[in-house]
């Protein structure tokens, strides 16, 4: 009985202690206030954004703190271990800008930030940028186009709002020439530099006092070594077709018609030879060829064209480049600094022979404009049965094109190597028709390496047309990458348009969706002054064809 009483007593005592503890905890919850120094937790991240003249660092407010309640310590270093501190600042803000007066341009940096406590023992842990950032350097140089480069002279242009004082031009051996800019140069916002060496690669730096304001590179042309120079009064078609393999033919300024002996427009036939057609001026605005079709047959046929406008309107041209005949190993096709307009069906047709019978290494389009094609059931690049190694399209514009799609390689064929397609700094506006799918790229089930970056893809389908819902088709094991590209107003068209979609195997990064105010017939693709697309490229510069950025 005594044992039972002791047991009951201990149980009652335990309940009393438990009650007192509960009451104490309740009082603590109601009355206890967390000390200020316990609120100072670290920021959860810090990011660095590149800029021309300054880099911007931002981080969120430290956890459990109010704006202005806590100060932050920011440090910047060239190495991720912060063994040497290049810059340090204490601030109550959650963003700072660091200019090129403090940091070097074109150098990678890392930053870290921590919240400061009442004492150093109460400081938070550091948070570090996951990726490096840099000040890219101000770029006041405008793009230098092919027709502005000669064999010994180059025209350099810059933003008219700038006030540069000199340009330093260096060759590959670091030999340099300094050109002092005059008031007249600054007023014109351009200068012609003379005394340069043919075929030499140069880098030009533009300065305001001692501060660098931009950098550009260019390669001088070879001195004129035309095998043939012709004028508008010569028999253009006969001279070109009779030229020898490898001939470089210079076209003096003027307009040329590709006509036969009866005066009717006729195909320009390139048979088993490779030639170069180039304007003497290097300027497509003063040298025009009115054509019906450039036809290529037999092994060895190919062409390089530079600095010329090709107009298919007068000759009712169906194709610009048409590959015909039996099995052939064609040479490279290069279209540089040209304008090709008013083509009835397709810019390039290469599907006339059997699978793999027509072979080609490189198809290259650079610094060119293709515009005003008709609505037809062909792609701009219609290469269905072609065995090719590479298609490279750079710094070019494709606008107001009624073609059913951009690149079509829709016949499944066996290839010796996986072909590579690169689209970089290209503006495409107004494309897609005939209710076709895969408007950007249709490779059916073929393997392909396709990369599109720093570009603009806008206004699909063409006015009054419809397209399928897919944008790209290829073998799922293909490597297909879209990055740093603006994709806007891409729909199926019709009464109830749907947004175009990408297959799951397409890799995307830094895709924007900015309305530029264009419709499918817009051909002036100048970027608005305040658009984020002017700094959206992989280098921090503009995306799309560079000619529209300034």
Secondary structure as UniProt FT lines:
FT   HELIX           2..31
FT   HELIX           36..39
FT   STRAND          47..49
FT   STRAND          54..58
FT   TURN            63..64
FT   TURN            67..68
FT   STRAND          72..77
FT   TURN            80..81
FT   STRAND          87..91
FT   STRAND          95..99
FT   TURN            100..102
FT   STRAND          109..115
FT   HELIX           120..122
FT   STRAND          127..128
FT   HELIX           146..148
FT   STRAND          154..158
FT   TURN            160..161
FT   STRAND          166..171
FT   TURN            172..173
FT   STRAND          176..180
FT   HELIX           183..188
FT   STRAND          190..193
FT   TURN            198..199
FT   STRAND          201..208
FT   TURN            209..210
FT   STRAND          211..219
FT   STRAND          228..230
FT   TURN            232..233
FT   HELIX           236..242
FT   TURN            245..246
FT   STRAND          248..251
FT   STRAND          254..257
FT   TURN            261..262
FT   STRAND          268..271
FT   STRAND          274..279
FT   TURN            284..285
FT   STRAND          287..290
FT   STRAND          294..297
FT   TURN            299..300
FT   STRAND          302..306
FT   STRAND          309..311
FT   TURN            313..316
FT   STRAND          319..323
FT   STRAND          328..329
FT   STRAND          333..336
FT   STRAND          339..341
FT   STRAND          346..349
FT   TURN            355..357
FT   STRAND          358..366
FT   STRAND          369..373
FT   STRAND          379..382
FT   TURN            384..385
FT   STRAND          387..401
FT   STRAND          405..408
FT   STRAND          419..431
FT   TURN            434..435
FT   STRAND          441..442
FT   TURN            444..445
FT   STRAND          448..453
FT   STRAND          456..460
FT   TURN            463..464
FT   STRAND          472..473
FT   TURN            476..477
FT   STRAND          479..491
FT   TURN            495..496
FT   TURN            504..505
FT   STRAND          506..512
FT   TURN            520..521
FT   TURN            529..530
FT   HELIX           532..535
FT   TURN            538..539
FT   HELIX           546..548
//
